[in-house]
Amino acid sequence: MNTKIPIPLNIPKDEKVQFNEVSFVEKMTDYQLKVFIKRLWNLLSTMANVFEGRRKDVPDIIDRIRSGISWTEKDVQDRFQYGVNERFIIQYDTLKRQFVLLDDEKFEPVTAPIKAMSIPEIKKLSKRKKG
C-alpha cells in the first residue's frame, strides 16, 4: 500500500477489487463480514476517543478515515517537539517519552535524557521517596 496517499475508506464500486492484504475476508459469510466491519468500526471509534485527550492528530485522522476523507503524512504530528527558555532548547521525544536539554547555539545535548512521567507516576514516585 502506498503510504504517501492513504486510500480513503469507501464502498468499492469495481468488482475487480483485490483482497491480497485481507485474503481471509473471501472465506467469510456475509454475516461474519458485517460483524467484522462493525467491530472494526467500533474499535476505530474507541481508539479515537482514547487519543482525544492525548494527541489531537490521531483522532482527527481516524475521523477522516471513517468519513472517507483523505489525509497525508503531514497531518501526523512530528516525533520531536521543541520549547525554548533563556539558555536551552528543550526537545521532547514523543516516541521515547523523554526530554533532552540542548545547547541553544550548537543544538547539542547538555544533559542526559530526562524521562517524561505522568502526574500519577510522579505522585507514586514521591510516595516511594517519602516512605
GROMACS elastic network, one bead per residue, 0.5 to 0.9 nm:
[ bonds ]
;  ai    aj funct       b0    kb
    1     6     6  0.79744   500
    1     7     6  0.85254   500
    2     5     6  0.61189   500
    2     6     6  0.65779   500
    2     7     6  0.82252   500
    3     6     6  0.56512   500
    3     7     6  0.87271   500
    3    72     6  0.82502   500
    3    73     6  0.79051   500
    4    72     6  0.63989   500
    4    73     6  0.66184   500
    5     8     6  0.89254   500
    5    70     6  0.77787   500
    5    71     6  0.72285   500
    5    72     6  0.59712   500
    5    73     6  0.81159   500
    6    70     6  0.66486   500
    6    71     6  0.65515   500
    6    72     6  0.67521   500
    6    73     6  0.87848   500
    7    10     6  0.87429   500
    7    65     6  0.87354   500
    7    68     6  0.87927   500
    7    70     6  0.69352   500
    7    71     6  0.86562   500
    8    64     6  0.83326   500
    8    65     6  0.60555   500
    8    66     6  0.84536   500
    8    67     6  0.84206   500
    8    69     6  0.59256   500
    8    70     6  0.52720   500
    8    71     6  0.80646   500
    9    64     6  0.89378   500
    9    65     6  0.58065   500
    9    66     6  0.65911   500
    9    67     6  0.74797   500
    9    69     6  0.77294   500
    9    70     6  0.84709   500
   10    65     6  0.89917   500
   10    66     6  0.86970   500
   10    67     6  0.85153   500
   10    68     6  0.58952   500
   12    15     6  0.75737   500
   12    17     6  0.71475   500
   13    16     6  0.89192   500
   13    17     6  0.84117   500
   14    17     6  0.59554   500
   15    18     6  0.87096   500
   18    21     6  0.82674   500
   18    22     6  0.89315   500
   18    23     6  0.88280   500
   19    22     6  0.52631   500
   19    23     6  0.52331   500
   19    24     6  0.84289   500
   19    25     6  0.77714   500
   19    26     6  0.77463   500
   20    23     6  0.52650   500
   20    24     6  0.89825   500
   21    24     6  0.86945   500
   22    25     6  0.59987   500
   22    26     6  0.81366   500
   23    26     6  0.58997   500
   23    27     6  0.79009   500
   24    27     6  0.57087   500
   24    28     6  0.69614   500
   25    28     6  0.50960   500
   25    29     6  0.83313   500
   25    32     6  0.87585   500
   25    33     6  0.68285   500
   26    29     6  0.82336   500
   28    31     6  0.78607   500
   28    32     6  0.56597   500
   28    33     6  0.58879   500
   29    32     6  0.51325   500
   29    33     6  0.61681   500
   29    34     6  0.85858   500
   30    33     6  0.51775   500
   30    34     6  0.61852   500
   30    35     6  0.86999   500
   31    34     6  0.51003   500
   31    35     6  0.62175   500
   31    36     6  0.85480   500
   32    35     6  0.51419   500
   32    36     6  0.60429   500
   32    37     6  0.86127   500
   33    37     6  0.61487   500
   33    38     6  0.85473   500
   34    37     6  0.51767   500
   34    38     6  0.61262   500
   34    39     6  0.86224   500
   35    38     6  0.50506   500
   35    39     6  0.61084   500
   35    40     6  0.84937   500
   36    39     6  0.52448   500
   36    40     6  0.60795   500
   36    41     6  0.85001   500
   37    40     6  0.50622   500
   37    41     6  0.59752   500
   37    42     6  0.85354   500
   38    41     6  0.50645   500
   38    42     6  0.61717   500
   38    43     6  0.85982   500
   39    42     6  0.50436   500
   39    43     6  0.60460   500
   39    44     6  0.85630   500
   40    43     6  0.50536   500
   40    44     6  0.61921   500
   40    45     6  0.86367   500
   41    44     6  0.52261   500
   41    45     6  0.63555   500
   41    46     6  0.87836   500
   41    66     6  0.77830   500
   42    46     6  0.61637   500
   42    47     6  0.85406   500
   43    47     6  0.60143   500
   43    48     6  0.85194   500
   44    47     6  0.50509   500
   44    48     6  0.61478   500
   44    49     6  0.86364   500
   44    59     6  0.89822   500
   44    62     6  0.67681   500
   44    63     6  0.85674   500
   44    66     6  0.81233   500
   45    48     6  0.51394   500
   45    49     6  0.62641   500
   45    50     6  0.87329   500
   45    59     6  0.85248   500
   45    62     6  0.77763   500
   45    63     6  0.80607   500
   45    66     6  0.86563   500
   46    49     6  0.50770   500
   46    50     6  0.62108   500
   46    51     6  0.87152   500
   47    50     6  0.51340   500
   47    51     6  0.62940   500
   47    52     6  0.85816   500
   47    58     6  0.87268   500
   47    59     6  0.75252   500
   47    62     6  0.82568   500
   48    51     6  0.52625   500
   48    52     6  0.60508   500
   48    58     6  0.67562   500
   48    60     6  0.77453   500
   48    61     6  0.86540   500
   48    62     6  0.62198   500
   48    63     6  0.74441   500
   49    52     6  0.50741   500
   49    53     6  0.78839   500
   49    59     6  0.69736   500
   50    53     6  0.69926   500
   50    54     6  0.76116   500
   50    59     6  0.83888   500
   51    54     6  0.50187   500
   51    55     6  0.55368   500
   51    56     6  0.72744   500
   51    57     6  0.86640   500
   51    58     6  0.64637   500
   51    59     6  0.60385   500
   52    55     6  0.60174   500
   52    56     6  0.60801   500
   52    57     6  0.86962   500
   52    58     6  0.77639   500
   52    59     6  0.59131   500
   52    60     6  0.86217   500
   53    56     6  0.73689   500
   54    58     6  0.89389   500
   55    58     6  0.60660   500
   55    59     6  0.74414   500
   55    77     6  0.86451   500
   56    59     6  0.61165   500
   56    60     6  0.64054   500
   56    61     6  0.89315   500
   56    77     6  0.87079   500
   57    60     6  0.51691   500
   57    61     6  0.61840   500
   57    62     6  0.86895   500
   57    75     6  0.66312   500
   57    76     6  0.57074   500
   57    77     6  0.64156   500
   58    61     6  0.52514   500
   58    62     6  0.62197   500
   58    63     6  0.86082   500
   58    75     6  0.88157   500
   58    76     6  0.71982   500
   58    77     6  0.86777   500
   59    63     6  0.59886   500
   59    64     6  0.84676   500
   60    63     6  0.51388   500
   60    64     6  0.62079   500
   60    65     6  0.87106   500
   60    75     6  0.86777   500
   61    65     6  0.61813   500
   61    66     6  0.86259   500
   61    69     6  0.88721   500
   61    70     6  0.86533   500
   61    71     6  0.67622   500
   61    72     6  0.89350   500
   61    75     6  0.74315   500
   61    76     6  0.80110   500
   62    65     6  0.50529   500
   62    66     6  0.61847   500
   62    67     6  0.85782   500
   63    66     6  0.50772   500
   63    67     6  0.61082   500
   63    68     6  0.85869   500
   63    69     6  0.83764   500
   64    67     6  0.50575   500
   64    68     6  0.60811   500
   64    70     6  0.65690   500
   64    71     6  0.70843   500
   65    68     6  0.51555   500
   65    69     6  0.58217   500
   65    70     6  0.68241   500
   65    71     6  0.78219   500
   66    69     6  0.76551   500
   67    70     6  0.88798   500
   71    74     6  0.80883   500
   71    75     6  0.66140   500
   72    75     6  0.56263   500
   72    76     6  0.76882   500
   73    76     6  0.54938   500
   73    77     6  0.85771   500
   74    77     6  0.73880   500
   74    78     6  0.85885   500
   76    79     6  0.89682   500
   77    80     6  0.85316   500
   77    81     6  0.88135   500
   78    81     6  0.69209   500
   78    94     6  0.83883   500
   79    92     6  0.82386   500
   79    93     6  0.60531   500
   79    94     6  0.53365   500
   79    95     6  0.64417   500
   80    91     6  0.65535   500
   80    92     6  0.55769   500
   80    94     6  0.61333   500
   80    95     6  0.82855   500
   81    90     6  0.82318   500
   81    91     6  0.58435   500
   81    92     6  0.50865   500
   81    93     6  0.67052   500
   81    94     6  0.75008   500
   82    89     6  0.67867   500
   82    90     6  0.54679   500
   82    92     6  0.61226   500
   82    93     6  0.89451   500
   83    88     6  0.85298   500
   83    89     6  0.58017   500
   83    91     6  0.66008   500
   83    92     6  0.82646   500
   84    87     6  0.78987   500
   84    88     6  0.60989   500
   84    90     6  0.59139   500
   84    91     6  0.87881   500
   84   104     6  0.82930   500
   85    88     6  0.55352   500
   85    89     6  0.64333   500
   85    90     6  0.76932   500
   86    89     6  0.84844   500
   86   104     6  0.86767   500
   87   102     6  0.88818   500
   87   103     6  0.72541   500
   87   104     6  0.63289   500
   88   101     6  0.60250   500
   88   102     6  0.55571   500
   88   103     6  0.53345   500
   88   104     6  0.50652   500
   88   105     6  0.87271   500
   88   107     6  0.87588   500
   88   110     6  0.87135   500
   89   100     6  0.83001   500
   89   101     6  0.58735   500
   89   103     6  0.63688   500
   89   104     6  0.55292   500
   89   107     6  0.75037   500
   90    99     6  0.66629   500
   90   100     6  0.58947   500
   90   102     6  0.61361   500
   90   103     6  0.89699   500
   91    98     6  0.82228   500
   91    99     6  0.55076   500
   91   100     6  0.51234   500
   91   101     6  0.63166   500
   91   102     6  0.70933   500
   92    95     6  0.89551   500
   92    96     6  0.86757   500
   92    97     6  0.70515   500
   92    98     6  0.57580   500
   92   100     6  0.65240   500
   92   101     6  0.89494   500
   92   116     6  0.85921   500
   93    96     6  0.55639   500
   93    97     6  0.54640   500
   93    98     6  0.53942   500
   93    99     6  0.63648   500
   93   100     6  0.80825   500
   94    98     6  0.71379   500
   94    99     6  0.89778   500
   95    98     6  0.81541   500
   96    99     6  0.89376   500
   96   115     6  0.83266   500
   96   116     6  0.86809   500
   97   114     6  0.87482   500
   97   115     6  0.63501   500
   97   116     6  0.52944   500
   97   117     6  0.79171   500
   98   113     6  0.61185   500
   98   114     6  0.53639   500
   98   117     6  0.85274   500
   99   112     6  0.88791   500
   99   113     6  0.56064   500
   99   115     6  0.64037   500
   99   116     6  0.65761   500
  100   109     6  0.64318   500
  100   110     6  0.78834   500
  100   111     6  0.67974   500
  100   112     6  0.68160   500
  100   114     6  0.62476   500
  100   115     6  0.89883   500
  101   104     6  0.89948   500
  101   107     6  0.89191   500
  101   108     6  0.82191   500
  101   109     6  0.56746   500
  101   110     6  0.58283   500
  101   111     6  0.60759   500
  101   112     6  0.80710   500
  101   113     6  0.76201   500
  101   114     6  0.86062   500
  102   105     6  0.85485   500
  102   106     6  0.79157   500
  102   107     6  0.51685   500
  102   108     6  0.50516   500
  102   110     6  0.55957   500
  102   111     6  0.78051   500
  103   106     6  0.56528   500
  103   108     6  0.53396   500
  103   109     6  0.62504   500
  103   110     6  0.61510   500
  104   107     6  0.55996   500
  104   108     6  0.80661   500
  105   108     6  0.82019   500
  106   109     6  0.88712   500
  107   110     6  0.89897   500
  109   112     6  0.73675   500
  109   113     6  0.84159   500
  111   114     6  0.82956   500
  117   120     6  0.80741   500
  117   121     6  0.58121   500
  117   122     6  0.63325   500
  118   121     6  0.51799   500
  118   122     6  0.63166   500
  118   123     6  0.87310   500
  119   122     6  0.50279   500
  119   123     6  0.61355   500
  119   124     6  0.85617   500
  120   123     6  0.50693   500
  120   124     6  0.61120   500
  120   125     6  0.85491   500
  121   124     6  0.50985   500
  121   125     6  0.61355   500
  121   126     6  0.86449   500
  122   125     6  0.50105   500
  122   126     6  0.61150   500
  122   127     6  0.86058   500
  123   126     6  0.51264   500
  123   127     6  0.61956   500
  123   128     6  0.87142   500
  124   127     6  0.51898   500
  124   128     6  0.64340   500
  124   129     6  0.88715   500
  125   128     6  0.51713   500
  125   129     6  0.63874   500
  125   130     6  0.88112   500
  126   129     6  0.50337   500
  126   130     6  0.62220   500
  126   131     6  0.85330   500
  127   130     6  0.51654   500
  127   131     6  0.59627   500
  128   131     6  0.51172   500
